[in-house]
Amino acid sequence: MATKAVHLELVSDLSTSAFLAALRRMVARRGVPGHIYSDQGKNFIGANNVLKQQLIDIQENQEFKKEIVDMGIEWHHNCPSWPSAGGLWEAAVRSLKHHLKRVVGEQNLTFEEFTTLLNQLEGCLNSRPLCPLTEDPDDLNFLTPSHFLRSGPVLTLYDTETDLRTR
């Protein structure tokens, strides 16, 4: 939440098993999160219960106990009567919907096409400026969420001078 980075995963349905598979994919690419914040969706509640059960089963085995304690995910569910509690991620959802409506429109996409589009939109959302890197008004470099995920933004400014020289 501090970096406002976005991670998008496409799932085939809203089941707990589909969510857990998406969570495993995210962990494989981004690492284990210390905290997960979500609403009171049934798939999130079910996934939380499955994770708790898996943690209990694994903790019975002493070899994995220390690793699991170190990797434990704390799950936070916002109150059902307090929808504004998720304002930060709801803003990211609103931005994603805006881009999806403009790009997809009425088209039907395959699972692969939609996954590719979501990955590109993730790059776009994570390349948005958070603040300038310097106080120089001529310096157009800025800090983005991608700086925290990798060494810099995925998308860069279009350099018209370089483009004109190459033509």
N, C-alpha and C positions, 0 to 999 in steps of 0.2 A: 504494500500500500504506500510505502514511502516513495517509491520510484514511479508509481502509477503505470507500471508496465502491464501489458495485456498478453495473455496466452489463450489462444483459441484452439479448441479441439472439436471436430465434428463427430457426432455419435449417431448410430443408426436408430436408436430409440431412447426413451427417457427412463430406462430401467436402471436399477442399482448396479447390475453387472456391467452395463455399458458405461456408466459413470466411472466405475472402478477401473475399467480398461483405459478410459481416457485419463484418469488420474495416474495410472502406471506409465502411460506414454509421456505425460507431463513431467513426472519425476525422473524418467530416463533422460529427458533433455534439459531440464532446469534444476534438478536436485529436489530433495525432500523439503517441502515447506514446513516451517515451524507452526504456522497457523493457517487455517482455512476459514474464510468467512462466507456464509451463504444464507439464503432465505430458508423458509421452512418447507421446501419442496420435498415430496415423499421420497424421490430418488436420493436426495441428499441425506435425509434422515436414515434411510435404509443403508446407504453406503457408510454412514457414520457407525451404525450398529455392527455392520460386517467388519469394519476396521477395528472396532473395539474388541470383537470376538477373536479376530486374528491376532491382535496384540496379546490377548489373554492366553490363547493357545501357544503362541510363540514364547511368551514369558514363562511358561511351564518348563521350557527347555533352558537350562541355566547358561548354555553357551551363547545363546542369542539375547539373553536378558539385557546385558549392558548396551548392546548395539541398538536394540529396540527402544530403550529408554532414551538414548541419545538422539534417535531419529523420530521420536514421538511427535505426532501431529495433533495440535490442539484445535478442535473444531468449534467454531463460534456460530451459533444460529441467531439471527436477529429475531426480535419479538414479532409475531404475526400482526399485531396491532400497531407496529411501528415501521411502516414500509420505507420511510425516509432514512432509516439507519443504514441502508445500503446505497446511499447516494453516490458514493465514489464509483462503485462498480456499475451502478445503473447509468451513470453518465457515459461510461465506456460502452455499455450495451446500446445506448442511444446513438453514439457515434458510429458503431458497427452497423446498426440498422440503416442509418442514413446512407452510408457507403454501399451497403448491399442493395438498397432500393434503387440507387443511381446506376449501379453496374449491372445488376441482374434483371431488374424490371420484371417482366412477365415470363422470362425464359425458364425452362426446366433444365436443371443441371444434373449431370451424373454425380455419383458420390466422389469420384476422383476430381472432377471439375470443381465441385464445391469445396473440397479439401484444399485444392490449389488456390482457389480464390480466398478462402479464409486465411491461408498462410500469407498471401500477399497483403491482405487487409491488416493482418497482425503486424507485418512490417511497416505498413503505413501508419497505423496507430502508435507504434512504438518509435516512430521517427518524428513525432510532433515535438515542437520545441517546449522545453520546460522553463529555461531561462538562458540569457546570453552567457557565453564563456568569458567575455571581456566587456569592458565599458566603452570600447572603441565603436562608434556608430558605423564605421566602414567595415568592421569585422562581422560577417554574417554567420559565423559559427555559433552554435548554441548547444546546450546540454539537452539530451533526449533520454527517454527510458531505455533506448537501445545501448546507450553508453554503459548502463548498469548490467545489461544482459550480455553484451559483447563489447568490443573496443570502440564502437561508434555507431552512428545511425545506419540503418540498412539503405534508406533512401537518401540521396544527396541533392543539393541544389543543382539545377540545370545551368551549366556554364555556357552561355551563348557565345562568348568570345572564342572559346576553344572550339565550339561546334562550327562557327563561321570560318575559322582558320583551316579546318579539316575538309571543308567542301571544295 
